[in-house]
């Protein structure tokens, strides 16, 4: 009888095992102050221990707003490694919180912050419309002799569609000048994008005659809010039934507005 009473007292004095949660370490996981790019996949990990663990909930929040949530059920295990991969879509400091629960309703919490940055090329992505102004000198050789005609701010309707490239500093732009479309890559540095040389056809109205020029453009874009300011040089040559034309000392300028 005394033995039974002792066992009962021992059982009543036994403390509940509280669950614990710690941030998983290793190169596969983000940790305190990890730096990532918005839109990229990340892996969050927590190491859990306790008695009869039943659930872990992971929340991603920023300034009190939950951006992402994931819940995994646990089959009354004493230990568990939680690992979850997802895409983070935010800019700034983001808090990641894990909460583990056991069969008795006991919980434990662990949180850490990561830093999310906008990809350098992300700010350029969009649809832009406006005019490019072309200036230069047209050297014309014809049966009537040689002429030099200055071209000043010849307006060319222009549309540029910019998408992300293969790397975070690369963009791919489809540029349409005077209804002639071409695709080219660009390299981003801050608010500047330098496009690779573009070879295209340019139609020039000379004395009511349309002259088609084979053009080479070198273009730089500067982002100013929702405006893409273009600057560059160009050169080209072509011919028609009356003779040949060469564009020299060509320059480009103009601003395109982001419409979407």
Backbone as CSV, one residue per row, in Angstrom:
resi,resn,N_x,N_y,N_z,CA_x,CA_y,CA_z,C_x,C_y,C_z
1,UNK,0.829,-1.201,0.000,0.000,0.000,0.000,0.863,1.250,0.000
2,UNK,1.889,1.279,0.824,2.791,2.426,0.888,3.516,2.612,-0.429
3,UNK,3.846,1.480,-1.068,4.536,1.544,-2.361,3.658,2.188,-3.399
4,UNK,2.379,1.820,-3.427,1.434,2.391,-4.405,1.282,3.885,-4.202
5,UNK,1.189,4.282,-2.933,1.044,5.716,-2.633,2.278,6.480,-3.100
6,UNK,3.459,5.883,-2.927,4.694,6.539,-3.363,4.751,6.728,-4.854
7,UNK,4.282,5.688,-5.583,4.265,5.806,-7.040,3.306,6.885,-7.505
8,UNK,2.152,6.969,-6.807,1.170,7.985,-7.177,1.721,9.375,-6.911
9,UNK,2.432,9.548,-5.792,3.002,10.853,-5.490,4.086,11.221,-6.499
10,UNK,4.866,10.212,-6.903,5.919,10.468,-7.883,5.336,10.914,-9.225
11,UNK,4.244,10.209,-9.622,3.598,10.550,-10.887,3.016,11.943,-10.849
12,UNK,2.418,12.309,-9.688,1.797,13.625,-9.592,2.832,14.738,-9.581
13,UNK,4.057,14.418,-9.149,5.112,15.426,-9.099,5.879,15.543,-10.412
14,UNK,5.685,14.583,-11.315,6.408,14.601,-12.582,5.964,15.799,-13.420
15,UNK,6.920,16.609,-13.872,6.607,17.796,-14.666,6.366,17.433,-16.124
16,UNK,5.473,18.209,-16.747,5.251,18.021,-18.183,6.512,18.380,-18.954
17,UNK,6.760,17.620,-20.020,7.876,17.928,-20.905,7.432,19.027,-21.869
18,UNK,8.089,20.154,-21.798,7.724,21.275,-22.665,8.425,21.141,-24.020
19,UNK,7.743,21.488,-25.086,8.375,21.413,-26.409,9.419,22.522,-26.571
20,UNK,10.373,22.270,-27.423,11.393,23.269,-27.749,11.492,23.401,-29.266
21,UNK,11.908,24.572,-29.706,12.078,24.830,-31.134,13.301,25.705,-31.313
22,UNK,14.150,25.342,-32.264,15.346,26.133,-32.552,15.503,26.242,-34.067
23,UNK,16.190,27.287,-34.485,16.388,27.539,-35.916,17.382,26.532,-36.472
24,UNK,17.011,25.865,-37.549,17.910,24.899,-38.181,19.075,25.629,-38.822
25,UNK,20.251,25.069,-38.679,21.455,25.680,-39.238,21.932,24.883,-40.447
26,UNK,22.794,25.504,-41.219,23.303,24.848,-42.417,23.117,25.750,-43.623
27,UNK,23.879,25.464,-44.665,23.850,26.310,-45.861,22.522,26.238,-46.600
28,UNK,21.713,25.207,-46.329,20.437,25.081,-47.037,19.363,26.014,-46.498
29,UNK,19.559,26.520,-45.295,18.504,27.264,-44.616,18.859,28.750,-44.468
30,UNK,17.821,29.597,-44.506,18.030,30.995,-44.141,18.067,31.090,-42.622
31,UNK,18.827,32.054,-42.114,18.970,32.264,-40.684,18.899,33.752,-40.373
32,UNK,19.147,34.120,-39.126,19.096,35.517,-38.726,19.983,36.370,-39.636
33,UNK,19.362,37.418,-40.208,20.037,38.394,-41.071,20.503,37.822,-42.408
34,UNK,19.959,36.681,-42.807,20.247,36.204,-44.159,19.756,37.237,-45.167
35,UNK,20.485,37.395,-46.259,20.126,38.350,-47.296,19.712,37.600,-48.556
36,UNK,18.510,37.902,-49.034,17.959,37.200,-50.183,17.357,38.229,-51.135
37,UNK,17.034,37.781,-52.351,16.363,38.628,-53.322,14.881,38.290,-53.377
38,UNK,14.065,39.322,-53.478,12.632,39.119,-53.598,12.322,38.293,-54.840
39,UNK,11.424,37.318,-54.687,11.050,36.448,-55.789,11.824,35.160,-55.853
40,UNK,12.923,35.066,-55.084,13.740,33.856,-55.107,13.219,32.819,-54.107
41,UNK,13.465,31.526,-54.359,13.084,30.500,-53.380,14.026,30.493,-52.191
42,UNK,13.472,30.256,-51.011,14.272,30.105,-49.797,13.796,28.859,-49.059
43,UNK,14.637,28.359,-48.159,14.264,27.217,-47.326,14.358,27.622,-45.864
44,UNK,13.257,27.441,-45.136,13.198,27.720,-43.704,13.218,26.389,-42.961
45,UNK,14.031,26.307,-41.902,14.104,25.075,-41.126,14.049,25.326,-39.634
46,UNK,13.349,24.445,-38.905,13.307,24.476,-37.442,13.526,23.067,-36.911
47,UNK,14.312,22.948,-35.840,14.509,21.669,-35.157,13.604,21.639,-33.925
48,UNK,12.778,20.588,-33.821,11.780,20.498,-32.759,12.082,19.303,-31.849
49,UNK,11.769,19.468,-30.563,11.914,18.367,-29.603,10.844,18.513,-28.526
50,UNK,10.500,17.390,-27.893,9.490,17.419,-26.846,8.872,16.057,-26.648
51,UNK,7.585,16.069,-26.420,6.851,14.832,-26.189,5.520,14.911,-26.920
52,UNK,5.262,13.936,-27.775,4.017,13.889,-28.545,3.763,15.207,-29.300
53,UNK,4.730,15.578,-30.129,4.574,16.774,-30.945,3.505,16.531,-32.008
54,UNK,2.652,17.521,-32.217,1.522,17.329,-33.130,1.489,18.293,-34.310
55,UNK,2.139,19.448,-34.172,1.991,20.438,-35.253,3.086,21.489,-35.172
56,UNK,3.482,21.987,-36.351,4.305,23.193,-36.423,3.672,24.133,-37.434
57,UNK,3.628,25.399,-37.067,3.112,26.435,-37.963,4.217,27.462,-38.196
58,UNK,4.428,27.797,-39.468,5.436,28.783,-39.826,4.748,29.974,-40.483
59,UNK,5.043,31.182,-39.974,4.485,32.410,-40.534,5.604,33.326,-41.015
60,UNK,5.358,33.974,-42.144,6.262,35.006,-42.658,5.502,36.323,-42.609
61,UNK,6.035,37.303,-41.922,5.306,38.561,-41.755,6.235,39.753,-41.957
62,UNK,5.618,40.879,-42.254,6.343,42.136,-42.415,5.480,43.258,-41.856
63,UNK,6.016,43.953,-40.870,5.277,45.047,-40.223,3.899,44.602,-39.728
64,UNK,3.840,43.384,-39.198,2.605,42.881,-38.632,1.648,42.224,-39.613
65,UNK,1.956,42.269,-40.890,1.103,41.660,-41.914,1.674,40.310,-42.325
66,UNK,0.841,39.262,-42.265,1.287,37.921,-42.641,1.362,37.821,-44.159
67,UNK,2.538,37.484,-44.664,2.748,37.349,-46.098,2.621,35.901,-46.569
68,UNK,2.909,34.969,-45.668,2.908,33.560,-46.049,2.727,32.718,-44.795
69,UNK,2.043,31.572,-44.946,1.774,30.689,-43.815,1.869,29.243,-44.265
70,UNK,2.440,28.408,-43.411,2.509,26.979,-43.708,2.347,26.191,-42.415
71,UNK,1.535,25.115,-42.456,1.290,24.255,-41.295,1.608,22.805,-41.670
72,UNK,2.368,22.138,-40.820,2.641,20.721,-41.012,2.239,19.961,-39.757
73,UNK,1.464,18.898,-39.937,1.071,18.034,-38.819,2.179,17.030,-38.518
74,UNK,2.320,16.702,-37.219,3.346,15.775,-36.754,2.651,14.633,-36.001
75,UNK,3.095,13.413,-36.251,2.430,12.229,-35.702,2.984,11.873,-34.324
76,UNK,2.717,12.766,-33.332,3.093,12.510,-31.932,4.549,12.075,-31.778
77,UNK,5.430,12.751,-32.505,6.854,12.383,-32.468,7.583,13.157,-31.375
78,UNK,8.682,12.602,-30.847,9.474,13.320,-29.839,10.415,14.353,-30.468
79,UNK,10.780,14.147,-31.715,11.633,15.108,-32.428,11.127,15.253,-33.858
80,UNK,11.466,16.373,-34.459,11.016,16.591,-35.838,11.870,17.700,-36.449
81,UNK,12.285,17.509,-37.699,12.992,18.553,-38.444,12.042,19.113,-39.482
82,UNK,11.678,20.343,-39.277,10.801,21.038,-40.226,11.662,21.742,-41.271
83,UNK,11.393,21.473,-42.554,12.087,22.142,-43.655,11.056,22.448,-44.724
84,UNK,10.969,23.715,-45.092,9.957,24.120,-46.069,10.567,25.111,-47.054
85,UNK,10.341,24.841,-48.340,10.858,25.680,-49.413,9.713,26.458,-50.061
86,UNK,9.926,27.755,-50.252,8.894,28.588,-50.884,9.551,29.841,-51.450
87,UNK,8.798,30.614,-52.198,9.306,31.856,-52.772,8.928,33.026,-51.880
88,UNK,9.903,33.865,-51.594,9.648,35.043,-50.785,9.430,36.227,-51.723
89,UNK,8.332,36.938,-51.513,7.988,38.070,-52.373,7.791,39.300,-51.505
90,UNK,8.901,39.951,-51.171,8.851,41.127,-50.298,10.154,41.886,-50.433
91,UNK,10.136,43.136,-50.012,11.341,43.959,-49.977,11.428,44.589,-48.588
92,UNK,12.579,44.435,-47.939,12.763,44.968,-46.595,12.999,43.852,-45.588
93,UNK,12.828,44.171,-44.307,13.012,43.193,-43.237,11.760,42.334,-43.088
94,UNK,11.955,41.038,-43.079,10.860,40.074,-42.972,11.121,39.184,-41.759
95,UNK,10.083,38.950,-40.963,10.196,38.110,-39.766,9.607,36.735,-40.041
96,UNK,10.372,35.711,-39.711,9.919,34.317,-39.860,9.755,33.720,-38.477
97,UNK,8.563,33.185,-38.202,8.232,32.658,-36.878,7.762,31.218,-36.991
98,UNK,8.303,30.368,-36.131,7.836,28.993,-36.044,7.217,28.728,-34.687
99,UNK,6.064,28.029,-34.670,5.370,27.688,-33.426,5.101,26.186,-33.426
100,UNK,5.639,25.469,-32.426,5.420,24.037,-32.315,4.391,23.776,-31.216
101,UNK,3.541,22.779,-31.424,2.489,22.419,-30.466,2.565,20.919,-30.186
102,UNK,2.356,20.536,-28.891,2.313,19.108,-28.570,0.881,18.679,-28.246
103,UNK,0.712,17.387,-27.902,-0.619,16.821,-27.699,-1.351,17.444,-26.513
104,UNK,-0.641,18.042,-25.576,-1.264,18.664,-24.409,-1.530,20.154,-24.624
105,UNK,-1.235,20.625,-25.822,-1.488,22.032,-26.108,-0.360,22.960,-25.743
106,UNK,0.746,22.427,-25.267,1.899,23.262,-24.962,2.518,23.767,-26.273
107,UNK,3.032,24.978,-26.252,3.646,25.552,-27.448,5.016,26.133,-27.124
108,UNK,5.801,26.301,-28.163,7.084,27.003,-28.075,7.268,27.763,-29.380
109,UNK,7.914,28.917,-29.291,8.039,29.811,-30.433,9.487,30.224,-30.645
110,UNK,9.855,30.388,-31.924,11.170,30.907,-32.276,11.026,31.788,-33.513
111,UNK,11.698,32.933,-33.513,11.600,33.877,-34.635,12.978,34.385,-35.029
112,UNK,13.090,34.790,-36.290,14.305,35.454,-36.762,13.948,36.333,-37.952
113,UNK,14.838,37.268,-38.256,14.621,38.213,-39.350,15.559,37.933,-40.509
114,UNK,15.052,38.125,-41.723,15.894,38.087,-42.916,15.706,39.393,-43.668
115,UNK,16.656,39.705,-44.533,16.624,40.951,-45.295,16.375,40.622,-46.765
116,UNK,15.304,41.196,-47.315,14.923,40.930,-48.701,15.204,42.166,-49.562
117,UNK,15.902,41.952,-50.654,16.254,43.050,-51.545,15.574,42.867,-52.901
118,UNK,15.264,43.994,-53.522,14.733,43.950,-54.880,15.851,43.579,-55.840
119,UNK,15.580,42.716,-56.795,16.576,42.377,-57.798,16.883,43.623,-58.633
120,UNK,18.151,43.831,-58.972,18.508,45.040,-59.730,17.712,45.219,-61.016
121,UNK,17.374,44.116,-61.690,16.659,44.252,-62.966,15.154,44.413,-62.801
122,UNK,14.631,44.154,-61.578,13.172,44.142,-61.395,12.550,45.510,-61.636
123,UNK,13.258,46.562,-61.273,12.697,47.911,-61.390,12.466,48.324,-62.846
124,UNK,13.171,47.671,-63.782,13.044,48.041,-65.194,11.913,47.297,-65.910
125,UNK,11.452,46.215,-65.330,10.470,45.377,-66.011,9.167,46.146,-66.231
126,UNK,8.671,46.121,-67.460,7.422,46.814,-67.750,7.292,47.164,-69.221
127,UNK,6.223,47.902,-69.530,5.891,48.309,-70.897,6.009,49.827,-70.991
128,UNK,6.811,50.310,-71.942,7.079,51.741,-72.073,6.693,52.211,-73.480
129,UNK,6.164,53.429,-73.561,5.791,54.003,-74.848,6.172,55.473,-74.904
130,UNK,6.498,55.945,-76.116,6.833,57.355,-76.313,7.508,57.551,-77.651
131,UNK,8.301,58.615,-77.769,9.021,58.916,-79.006,10.517,58.965,-78.757
132,UNK,11.271,58.397,-79.682,12.701,58.617,-79.744,12.939,59.707,-80.788
133,UNK,13.776,60.676,-80.447,14.108,61.753,-81.371,15.477,61.482,-81.978
134,UNK,15.510,61.414,-83.315,16.739,61.096,-84.026,17.287,62.354,-84.683
135,UNK,18.583,62.570,-84.504,19.267,63.685,-85.152,20.549,63.176,-85.797
136,UNK,21.033,63.914,-86.806,22.270,63.542,-87.478,22.394,64.236,-88.811
137,UNK,23.284,63.726,-89.650,23.490,64.266,-90.989,23.307,63.166,-92.018
138,UNK,22.498,63.449,-93.014,22.264,62.501,-94.095,23.099,62.914,-95.299
139,UNK,24.112,62.110,-95.626,24.935,62.341,-96.813,24.316,61.599,-97.983
140,UNK,23.902,62.333,-98.976,23.147,61.757,-100.088,23.972,61.874,-101.362
141,UNK,24.117,60.738,-102.027,24.788,60.707,-103.323,23.780,60.246,-104.372
142,UNK,23.563,61.091,-105.388,22.589,60.743,-106.423,23.070,61.251,-107.762
143,UNK,22.288,60.980,-108.795,22.630,61.460,-110.135,22.596,62.974,-110.193
144,UNK,21.971,63.595,-109.224,21.877,65.051,-109.219,23.025,65.700,-108.455
145,UNK,23.903,64.874,-107.870,25.035,65.400,-107.132,25.047,64.958,-105.685
146,UNK,25.949,65.547,-104.924,26.094,65.227,-103.498,25.399,66.282,-102.650
147,UNK,24.718,65.805,-101.630,24.014,66.716,-100.730,24.208,66.250,-99.294
148,UNK,24.117,67.209,-98.419,24.156,66.912,-96.988,22.948,67.542,-96.344
149,UNK,22.103,66.702,-95.769,20.874,67.220,-95.165,20.887,66.948,-93.667
150,UNK,20.825,67.984,-92.856,20.761,67.762,-91.410,19.387,67.232,-91.006
151,UNK,19.403,66.306,-90.058,18.159,65.768,-89.489,18.106,66.204,-88.037
152,UNK,17.041,66.870,-87.661,16.923,67.391,-86.307,15.658,66.882,-85.625
153,UNK,15.838,66.104,-84.584,14.738,65.619,-83.739,13.613,64.979,-84.559
154,UNK,14.006,64.064,-85.434,13.029,63.308,-86.216,12.324,62.333,-85.267
155,UNK,11.019,62.528,-85.049,10.279,61.745,-84.055,9.975,60.338,-84.563
156,UNK,10.382,59.351,-83.773,10.132,57.946,-84.102,9.289,57.319,-82.990
157,UNK,8.030,56.982,-83.257,7.222,56.294,-82.234,7.920,55.016,-81.776
158,UNK,8.032,54.857,-80.462,8.832,53.757,-79.911,8.079,53.066,-78.781
159,UNK,8.142,51.750,-78.791,7.574,50.927,-77.722,8.660,49.966,-77.238
160,UNK,8.830,49.885,-75.923,9.824,48.970,-75.348,9.143,48.098,-74.311
161,UNK,9.286,46.799,-74.460,8.781,45.817,-73.495,9.985,45.161,-72.842
162,UNK,10.132,45.341,-71.523,11.310,44.827,-70.818,10.908,43.695,-69.881
163,UNK,11.649,42.587,-69.954,11.430,41.422,-69.106,12.740,41.040,-68.410
164,UNK,12.664,40.255,-67.317,13.902,39.827,-66.646,14.743,38.944,-67.558
165,UNK,16.066,39.050,-67.409,16.974,38.198,-68.154,17.372,36.975,-67.352
166,UNK,18.464,36.347,-67.757,18.897,35.116,-67.100,19.558,35.379,-65.753
167,UNK,20.092,36.565,-65.558,20.709,36.912,-64.282,20.001,38.116,-63.697
168,UNK,20.330,38.452,-62.442,19.629,39.539,-61.758,20.020,40.910,-62.291
169,UNK,21.082,40.989,-63.106,21.471,42.281,-63.679,21.224,42.318,-65.188
170,UNK,20.453,41.370,-65.693,20.185,41.319,-67.131,18.701,41.517,-67.409
171,UNK,18.402,42.258,-68.463,17.032,42.377,-68.948,17.014,41.982,-70.420
172,UNK,15.820,41.627,-70.883,15.601,41.354,-72.298,14.519,42.315,-72.773
173,UNK,14.861,43.123,-73.773,13.948,44.159,-74.238,13.540,43.900,-75.682
174,UNK,12.240,43.992,-75.908,11.729,44.015,-77.274,11.423,45.473,-77.601
175,UNK,12.182,46.034,-78.533,12.057,47.452,-78.859,11.496,47.595,-80.265
176,UNK,10.484,48.432,-80.387,9.840,48.678,-81.670,9.995,50.153,-82.005
177,UNK,10.772,50.427,-83.051,10.997,51.786,-83.526,10.407,51.906,-84.919
178,UNK,9.471,52.843,-85.068,8.799,52.996,-86.370,8.270,51.656,-86.889
179,UNK,7.650,50.885,-85.986,6.995,49.605,-86.304,7.963,48.491,-86.665
180,UNK,9.269,48.715,-86.494,10.256,47.662,-86.698,10.667,47.114,-85.336
181,UNK,10.410,45.825,-85.086,10.644,45.227,-83.775,11.901,44.370,-83.763
182,UNK,12.653,44.486,-82.676,13.840,43.676,-82.461,13.972,43.380,-80.966
183,UNK,14.671,42.293,-80.652,14.904,41.911,-79.261,16.396,42.031,-78.955
184,UNK,16.703,42.613,-77.783,18.096,42.773,-77.395,18.212,42.633,-75.886
185,UNK,19.412,42.327,-75.421,19.675,42.204,-73.999,20.248,43.516,-73.473
186,UNK,20.095,43.702,-72.169,20.647,44.883,-71.520,21.248,44.516,-70.176
187,UNK,22.238,45.290,-69.759,22.897,45.076,-68.476,22.559,46.231,-67.547
188,UNK,22.119,45.898,-66.325,21.642,46.887,-65.361,22.749,47.257,-64.385
189,UNK,22.868,48.553,-64.120,23.773,49.066,-63.098,23.080,50.239,-62.418
190,UNK,22.528,49.988,-61.234,21.749,51.027,-60.559,20.501,51.362,-61.345
191,UNK,20.325,52.646,-61.671,19.161,53.084,-62.448,19.471,53.164,-63.939
192,UNK,20.602,52.586,-64.346,21.004,52.635,-65.758,20.992,51.243,-66.364
193,UNK,20.503,51.155,-67.594,20.582,49.910,-68.342,21.273,50.204,-69.671
194,UNK,22.305,49.421,-69.964,23.050,49.567,-71.210,22.679,48.409,-72.121
195,UNK,22.060,48.729,-73.246,21.624,47.694,-74.175,22.754,47.333,-75.137
196,UNK,22.753,46.078,-75.561,23.704,45.657,-76.572,23.354,46.329,-77.897
197,UNK,24.320,46.360,-78.821,24.099,47.015,-80.109,22.903,46.388,-80.825
198,UNK,22.103,47.249,-81.414,20.890,46.810,-82.097,21.004,47.116,-83.576
199,UNK,20.820,46.101,-84.395,20.784,46.275,-85.847,19.345,46.167,-86.319
200,UNK,18.896,47.194,-87.024,17.503,47.211,-87.438,17.370,48.033,-88.713
201,UNK,16.160,48.077,-89.218,15.840,48.859,-90.408,15.125,50.131,-90.000
202,UNK,15.522,51.229,-90.612,14.892,52.513,-90.318,14.442,53.147,-91.629
203,UNK,13.186,53.552,-91.673,12.648,54.178,-92.874,12.617,55.688,-92.700
204,UNK,13.224,56.381,-93.651,13.370,57.833,-93.580,12.679,58.478,-94.784
205,UNK,11.855,59.477,-94.488,11.121,60.167,-95.552,11.966,61.340,-96.047
206,UNK,12.472,61.204,-97.262,13.269,62.274,-97.860,12.584,62.769,-99.127
207,UNK,12.095,64.019,-99.078,11.428,64.657,-100.217,10.306,63.774,-100.754
208,UNK,9.511,63.244,-99.792,8.355,62.382,-100.105,8.755,61.022,-100.689
209,UNK,10.021,60.683,-100.579,10.471,59.355,-100.956,10.903,58.615,-99.691
210,UNK,10.478,57.377,-99.545,10.846,56.570,-98.390,12.162,55.861,-98.671
211,UNK,13.152,56.158,-97.841,14.465,55.525,-97.958,14.653,54.592,-96.778
212,UNK,14.997,53.368,-97.072,15.200,52.360,-96.033,16.683,52.272,-95.706
213,UNK,17.000,52.463,-94.400,18.384,52.432,-93.957,18.631,51.212,-93.074
214,UNK,19.782,50.585,-93.264,20.228,49.546,-92.337,20.961,50.247,-91.207
215,UNK,20.365,50.234,-90.009,20.849,51.043,-88.898,21.482,50.191,-87.798
216,UNK,22.423,50.786,-87.108,22.981,50.227,-85.883,22.786,51.233,-84.766
217,UNK,22.140,50.790,-83.671,21.853,51.665,-82.543,22.666,51.225,-81.325
218,UNK,23.155,52.188,-80.569,23.726,51.950,-79.244,22.925,52.798,-78.268
219,UNK,22.210,52.139,-77.342,21.229,52.843,-76.525,21.483,52.586,-75.045
220,UNK,21.358,53.656,-74.265,21.405,53.582,-72.801,20.091,54.121,-72.260
221,UNK,19.538,53.449,-71.258,18.302,53.901,-70.626,18.541,54.281,-69.175
222,UNK,18.013,55.416,-68.757,18.082,55.860,-67.365,16.675,55.885,-66.798
223,UNK,16.477,55.161,-65.707,15.148,55.076,-65.106,14.929,56.248,-64.163
224,UNK,13.829,56.949,-64.379,13.461,58.102,-63.561,12.001,57.940,-63.151
225,UNK,11.783,57.215,-62.033,10.411,56.903,-61.636,9.779,55.961,-62.645
226,UNK,8.657,56.372,-63.231,7.983,55.583,-64.260,8.338,56.050,-65.662
227,UNK,9.492,56.673,-65.773,9.945,57.185,-67.066,11.307,56.606,-67.399
228,UNK,11.457,56.147,-68.637,12.734,55.620,-69.104,13.315,56.618,-70.099
229,UNK,14.383,57.305,-69.682,15.037,58.296,-70.538,16.105,57.594,-71.366
230,UNK,15.997,57.749,-72.686,16.907,57.066,-73.599,17.919,58.040,-74.183
231,UNK,19.127,57.529,-74.364,20.200,58.319,-74.951,21.083,57.351,-75.724
232,UNK,21.630,57.806,-76.851,22.485,56.912,-77.597,22.945,57.479,-78.919
233,UNK,23.565,56.619,-79.703,24.067,56.990,-81.017,23.549,56.001,-82.044
234,UNK,23.629,56.415,-83.310,23.190,55.527,-84.383,23.898,55.902,-85.683
235,UNK,23.959,54.960,-86.575,24.528,55.182,-87.906,23.881,54.191,-88.851
236,UNK,23.899,54.524,-90.155,23.285,53.615,-91.106,23.479,54.066,-92.533
237,UNK,23.122,53.192,-93.435,23.186,53.528,-94.854,22.129,52.749,-95.610
238,UNK,21.794,53.284,-96.776,20.783,52.647,-97.600,20.783,53.242,-98.992
239,UNK,19.841,52.819,-99.806,19.776,53.312,-101.180,18.352,53.220,-101.695
240,UNK,18.108,53.981,-102.766,16.860,53.843,-103.505,17.177,54.067,-104.974
241,UNK,16.167,54.228,-105.764,16.364,54.324,-107.208,17.135,55.582,-107.609
242,UNK,17.225,56.559,-106.705,17.890,57.807,-107.043,19.334,57.863,-106.582
243,UNK,19.748,56.956,-105.683,21.120,56.990,-105.207,21.255,56.366,-103.835
244,UNK,22.276,56.796,-103.097,22.567,56.232,-101.779,22.478,57.315,-100.712
245,UNK,22.287,56.863,-99.481,22.231,57.789,-98.352,22.967,57.157,-97.172
246,UNK,23.716,57.987,-96.475,24.439,57.531,-95.288,24.137,58.482,-94.134
247,UNK,23.752,57.898,-93.015,23.497,58.698,-91.823,24.740,58.666,-90.948
248,UNK,25.284,59.848,-90.659,26.478,59.938,-89.811,26.193,60.875,-88.646
249,UNK,27.011,60.735,-87.594,26.869,61.570,-86.388,25.446,61.511,-85.816
250,UNK,24.859,60.339,-85.922,23.486,60.185,-85.445,23.404,60.072,-83.933
251,UNK,22.418,60.724,-83.368,22.170,60.643,-81.925,20.698,60.334,-81.679
252,UNK,20.451,59.741,-80.509,19.089,59.406,-80.089,18.818,60.036,-78.733
253,UNK,17.597,60.483,-78.534,17.190,60.980,-77.217,15.679,60.836,-77.117
254,UNK,15.182,60.965,-75.906,13.733,60.875,-75.713,13.382,60.176,-74.428
255,UNK,12.124,60.289,-74.054,11.627,59.689,-72.821,10.405,58.836,-73.133
256,UNK,10.392,57.649,-72.541,9.259,56.737,-72.675,8.567,56.606,-71.330
257,UNK,7.258,56.579,-71.339,6.477,56.458,-70.105,6.058,55.015,-69.886
258,UNK,6.188,54.573,-68.648,5.759,53.219,-68.284,4.247,53.190,-68.152
259,UNK,3.612,52.339,-68.956,2.154,52.260,-68.956,1.631,51.056,-68.202
260,UNK,2.481,50.071,-67.986,2.073,48.912,-67.184,3.297,48.096,-66.795
